[in-house]
């Protein structure tokens, strides 16, 4: 409010500024800083709307508060930030362990996220000053050497480097990572350790091998021929994550185009009844509507369309899950299971429940101080009673059937199956407790 008019040659003794004009000037300055802070940039008050000025003057302005420049954080923001940082307690057990070269990309992304959450981002900065435009290390023109990184607080940086170096010692379990950490043990320079780890795993032969593995999976994987027992949405998101990891390991010149990613994902949907025609339907609809470039679709858009198409089918499968009873001798809908998966009954296909012998165990009861389990008459057999055999299709033939045909086969009675397969009633076959198929 200490505004005064300076004298000039034309007006050597100017009149003092009225108090009303001074008050309006203060409100205008407060309005400028308020809306500039909201926008994140300086405003031109000459073109500022009068209605916004009146709104701020009536609803927000308080003459008791001091105007804070919009580039400076408000006291409430400073206190909240200090409180948040004070409550963060870095824990070395929260950091992901690097066990092999295949886990480098998840390890790197997890490390970068974790140090940011612990306010330790300076620990993995480059060991030398970098050019903000090119990202390359800067060279000192005086001696021709790289300019080393200089922290703002030397004491705090030393404490943080000591603690973070201990973290790197614990989580770097690969031979090369251990070698890099041990080489910098005397200096405990975490900047140099992280720089060498990044250069080795990002540009090494092991990284190229991992890229080839990811690309091979994206090129050959198909949902219909896989052992995937989860939802279709889980398969789509896993495939998308594979593409993302491959792209992250490549340079901009070697990365896959959107069309190539779409082709890989579309190829993985071959043989899947509910999803194989999504892309063709999209192309046909755009072409019929006369939209320019009807075959133009981004990878993210195609993934979203597949997930939307898979949601109703996954929901129908979810209604049959969680029955809590074990099943045996059921035909596998997915097919092509490995030997290890045949021996595991932790997961069961809900569509296979059409042909299941369920064994519901009765509750245990106490008798004579001992727990006894009541026998189920459906499964109880007298000694010497022959085992009833079931008609089974050979695995090689079963895997050639479509999903609908497999479900239809499960609804046929045992006598009809034996009539179709020509299997005598007294012919013996191998009995299996898992998804194996007997030769007729």
Secondary structure, 3 states (H helix, E strand, C coil): CCCCCCCCCCCCCCCCCCHHHHHHHHHHHHHHHHHHHHHCCCCCHHHCCHHHHHHHHHHCCCCCCCCCCCCCCCHHHHHHHHHHHHHCCCCHHHCCCECCHHHHHHHHHHHHHHHHHCCCHHHHCCCECECCCCCCECECCCCCCECECCCCCHHHHHHHHHHHHHHHHHHECCHHHHHHHHHCCCCCCHHHHHHHHHHHHHHCHHHHHHHHHHHHHHHHCCCCCCCCCCCHHHHHHHHHHHHHHHHHCCCCCCCCCHHHHHHHHHHHCCCCCCCCCHHHHHHHHHHHCCCCCCCCCCHHHHHHHHHHHHHHHHHHHHCCCCCCCCEECCCCCCCCCCHHHHCCCCCCCHHHHHHCEECCCCCCEEECCEEECCCCCCCCCCCCCCCCCCCCCCHHHHCCCCHHHHHHHHCCCHHHHHHHHCCCCCCCCCCCCCCCCCCC
